[in-house]
Amino acid sequence: MSERLARLRTMMQEHELDAVVITHLSNRFYLSGFLAEDHPPDESAGHLVINQNRAVIVTSPIETENAGNQAPDFEIHAMSRETPGLAANDAIVLQSMGATRVGFEDSAILYKDFKTLRKQLGDDVKLVALGSAVDNLRKVKTADEIEALALALRITDEALAKVEPTIVAGETEKAVGWRIEQAFRELGADGPAFPTIVASGPNGALPHHPTGDRVIQEGEPIVIDMGAYIGGYCGDLTRTVWVGEPEPKLREIYQIVYRAIEAAEAGIKPGMTGKEADGLARDVIADAGYGDQFIHSLGHGLGVRVHEGPSLSPRYNQPLEPGNVVTIEPGIYIPGWGGVRIEDVATITADGIDVFTTSPKRTV
């Protein structure tokens, strides 16, 4: 964690900050290793308060032992009955540091906590909104993070290999989803990184379909989006499968999406913007006449969160860098019929990409 704190402190110097308050649970874990149970947005297991010399976890007495074990390089400040509330205790730590210019995560702080900081610190302390400055530290992965992601992705691949051959017509989406989540646990994961999606038939037209009671039929598309979660890092994988022989429209749509992901993986390289990467796949789908049915971005960053920077999106004009880990997931969605999505995960290298995902794709 020392290297991550060093980069945070460099960012603080660039913003002329005496200290920062970290309230985003993912950034708390990323910077400290403290991985506790939160119930956002209104229940947090702790905040971080960091300056150039000290790094402090502010938490409740029931979490102090966990925090000390998981984040040995941090001081632990436990709330007391006399001074309840994380923000009030953040302010106590900041005052002990003598901080007068304090950065805060404006996209990840409760309004009541901001008001508490503002009131307790007084007018002599300036609170500075950090925007995405802390999140941006997570874009380029370290070797340790690459290893952690590789493990999550390997378990994800193995879970699909275990479950896919067992899918039969006549069972529900929920039955398949449950077997996938059982497989994650059996293979050593802490659980799913997000609710497993099994979207059969017309439900496949919804990229974030909530897995339900629909009964799977032969020949129709079944979009499975899944990811194992282990050690604070997320897997992510989508495959479109079917039982029996695929119907003709599925053959057509699948081949287009397959060509789109092949084009993207052949063309993505460092220095290319997220918009340019998105266009590699989007052009293939548009040329086939389904441009309006590709309704999301090509991909997103993956790490301690399922969705983080950078983005492979028509709106992302920043260049990709070696060490970025991104999903590549073109799709076509047709209301009333269904959808096809194929997703791999890759890291940007010095001259292209290295694909983590090993799950085979179907052939039609």
PyMOL commands that set and color helices and strands:
alter all, ss='L'
color gray80, all
select helices_A, chain A and resi 2-14+25-32+61-70+86-97+111-121+135-138+143-166+173-186+201-205+248-267+274-287+291-293
alter helices_A, ss='H'
color red, helices_A
select strands_A, chain A and resi 19-22+46-51+55-59+75-78+101-104+126-129+191-192+197-200+222-226+228-230+233-234+237-241+299-301+308-312+325-328+331-334+338-341+344-348+353-355
alter strands_A, ss='S'
color yellow, strands_A
deselect
rebuild
show_as cartoon
